[in-house]
Amino acid sequence: MDVERLTDRLNAPVQGTAADGLKLALALLWEHRDECPEAVPVLVCHDEVVIERDADKAEEAQEWLVQAMKDGMDAGVNVTEPHIPIEVEASVSNSWGG
């Protein structure tokens, strides 16, 4: 008897969708790089993106990243009704560690 594991049925689709959304977000950052030309994505790990930007314009880069993440996830998740709200957390810090 071939029984699907719980992780195959639940976790894998969620992780796969999140990975697809992240890739779409990175593509959007590239496509819209003229909106925040001095911001440079320097690290992607799991579901996190680290962007470097001068401190005086950090909030602008944060908004740019959040919008790309929302749009990337929205494109992957909301292909049918009902609409699922996408939430993104982002913070500005002086170090990669938060």
VOLOLO-702361 format. One record per residue (C-alpha): residue in one letter; residue number from 1; x, y, z. Coordinates in steps of 0.2 Angstrom, whole numbers, plus 5000, padded with zeros to 4 digits. Each point is the difference from the previous one (the first is absolute). Last residue first. Example, Ala and Ser with C-alpha at 12.3 -4.5 7.8 and 13.67 -1.06 7.14 Angstrom:
@res: S | n: 2 | px: 5068 | py: 4995 | pz: 5036
@res: A | n: 1 | px: 4994 | py: 4983 | pz: 5003
This chain:
@res: G | n: 98 | px: 5095 | py: 5210 | pz: 5060
@res: G | n: 97 | px: 5014 | py: 4989 | pz: 4997
@res: W | n: 96 | px: 5004 | py: 5008 | pz: 4983
@res: S | n: 95 | px: 5006 | py: 5015 | pz: 5009
@res: N | n: 94 | px: 4995 | py: 5019 | pz: 5001
@res: S | n: 93 | px: 4982 | py: 4995 | pz: 4999
@res: V | n: 92 | px: 4984 | py: 5004 | pz: 4991
@res: S | n: 91 | px: 4986 | py: 4988 | pz: 5002
@res: A | n: 90 | px: 4988 | py: 4990 | pz: 4989
@res: E | n: 89 | px: 4985 | py: 4989 | pz: 5003
@res: V | n: 88 | px: 4989 | py: 4995 | pz: 4985
@res: E | n: 87 | px: 4981 | py: 4996 | pz: 5000
@res: I | n: 86 | px: 4990 | py: 4993 | pz: 4985
@res: P | n: 85 | px: 4981 | py: 5000 | pz: 5001
@res: I | n: 84 | px: 4992 | py: 4985 | pz: 4992
@res: H | n: 83 | px: 4988 | py: 5004 | pz: 4987
@res: P | n: 82 | px: 4986 | py: 4987 | pz: 4998
@res: E | n: 81 | px: 5001 | py: 4997 | pz: 4986
@res: T | n: 80 | px: 5014 | py: 4993 | pz: 4988
@res: V | n: 79 | px: 5018 | py: 5005 | pz: 4995
@res: N | n: 78 | px: 5002 | py: 5008 | pz: 5017
@res: V | n: 77 | px: 5015 | py: 4991 | pz: 5006
@res: G | n: 76 | px: 5014 | py: 5001 | pz: 4987
@res: A | n: 75 | px: 4996 | py: 5018 | pz: 4994
@res: D | n: 74 | px: 4997 | py: 5006 | pz: 5017
@res: M | n: 73 | px: 5016 | py: 4993 | pz: 5007
@res: G | n: 72 | px: 5010 | py: 5010 | pz: 4987
@res: D | n: 71 | px: 4989 | py: 5015 | pz: 5002
@res: K | n: 70 | px: 5002 | py: 5000 | pz: 5019
@res: M | n: 69 | px: 5019 | py: 4997 | pz: 4999
@res: A | n: 68 | px: 5002 | py: 5013 | pz: 4987
@res: Q | n: 67 | px: 4990 | py: 5013 | pz: 5010
@res: V | n: 66 | px: 5010 | py: 4996 | pz: 5016
@res: L | n: 65 | px: 5017 | py: 5001 | pz: 4992
@res: W | n: 64 | px: 4996 | py: 5018 | pz: 4992
@res: E | n: 63 | px: 4992 | py: 5005 | pz: 5017
@res: Q | n: 62 | px: 5016 | py: 4995 | pz: 5009
@res: A | n: 61 | px: 5011 | py: 5008 | pz: 4987
@res: E | n: 60 | px: 4991 | py: 5017 | pz: 5003
@res: E | n: 59 | px: 5002 | py: 4997 | pz: 5019
@res: A | n: 58 | px: 5018 | py: 4998 | pz: 4998
@res: K | n: 57 | px: 5003 | py: 5017 | pz: 4991
@res: D | n: 56 | px: 5010 | py: 5009 | pz: 5014
@res: A | n: 55 | px: 5009 | py: 4983 | pz: 5004
@res: D | n: 54 | px: 5008 | py: 4998 | pz: 4983
@res: R | n: 53 | px: 4994 | py: 4983 | pz: 4993
@res: E | n: 52 | px: 5003 | py: 4982 | pz: 5002
@res: I | n: 51 | px: 4986 | py: 4987 | pz: 4997
@res: V | n: 50 | px: 4998 | py: 4984 | pz: 5010
@res: V | n: 49 | px: 4987 | py: 4988 | pz: 4994
@res: E | n: 48 | px: 4992 | py: 4987 | pz: 5011
@res: D | n: 47 | px: 4989 | py: 4985 | pz: 4996
@res: H | n: 46 | px: 5013 | py: 4987 | pz: 4999
@res: C | n: 45 | px: 5016 | py: 5010 | pz: 4999
@res: V | n: 44 | px: 5003 | py: 5014 | pz: 4988
@res: L | n: 43 | px: 5014 | py: 5012 | pz: 5001
@res: V | n: 42 | px: 5008 | py: 5015 | pz: 4992
@res: P | n: 41 | px: 4985 | py: 5009 | pz: 4992
@res: V | n: 40 | px: 5006 | py: 5017 | pz: 4995
@res: A | n: 39 | px: 4991 | py: 5016 | pz: 5003
@res: E | n: 38 | px: 5008 | py: 5015 | pz: 4991
@res: P | n: 37 | px: 4988 | py: 4999 | pz: 4985
@res: C | n: 36 | px: 4984 | py: 5000 | pz: 5010
@res: E | n: 35 | px: 4986 | py: 5003 | pz: 4987
@res: D | n: 34 | px: 5012 | py: 4995 | pz: 4986
@res: R | n: 33 | px: 5002 | py: 4983 | pz: 5007
@res: H | n: 32 | px: 4982 | py: 4996 | pz: 4995
@res: E | n: 31 | px: 5003 | py: 4985 | pz: 4989
@res: W | n: 30 | px: 5014 | py: 4994 | pz: 5012
@res: L | n: 29 | px: 4989 | py: 5001 | pz: 5015
@res: L | n: 28 | px: 4986 | py: 4992 | pz: 4991
@res: A | n: 27 | px: 5011 | py: 4985 | pz: 4995
@res: L | n: 26 | px: 5005 | py: 4999 | pz: 5019
@res: A | n: 25 | px: 4981 | py: 5000 | pz: 5004
@res: L | n: 24 | px: 4996 | py: 4987 | pz: 4988
@res: K | n: 23 | px: 5014 | py: 4989 | pz: 5008
@res: L | n: 22 | px: 4993 | py: 5003 | pz: 5017
@res: G | n: 21 | px: 4982 | py: 4996 | pz: 4994
@res: D | n: 20 | px: 5006 | py: 4983 | pz: 4993
@res: A | n: 19 | px: 5009 | py: 4996 | pz: 5016
@res: A | n: 18 | px: 4985 | py: 5004 | pz: 5010
@res: T | n: 17 | px: 4989 | py: 4989 | pz: 4989
@res: G | n: 16 | px: 5012 | py: 4986 | pz: 5001
@res: Q | n: 15 | px: 5001 | py: 5001 | pz: 5019
@res: V | n: 14 | px: 4981 | py: 5000 | pz: 5001
@res: P | n: 13 | px: 4999 | py: 4985 | pz: 4988
@res: A | n: 12 | px: 5013 | py: 4990 | pz: 5009
@res: N | n: 11 | px: 4993 | py: 5003 | pz: 5018
@res: L | n: 10 | px: 4982 | py: 4994 | pz: 4997
@res: R | n: 9 | px: 4999 | py: 4984 | pz: 4990
@res: D | n: 8 | px: 5018 | py: 4994 | pz: 4999
@res: T | n: 7 | px: 5003 | py: 5005 | pz: 5018
@res: L | n: 6 | px: 4985 | py: 4990 | pz: 5006
@res: R | n: 5 | px: 5007 | py: 4985 | pz: 4992
@res: E | n: 4 | px: 4990 | py: 4992 | pz: 4986
@res: V | n: 3 | px: 4996 | py: 4982 | pz: 5003
@res: D | n: 2 | px: 5004 | py: 4987 | pz: 4987
@res: M | n: 1 | px: 4993 | py: 4983 | pz: 5005
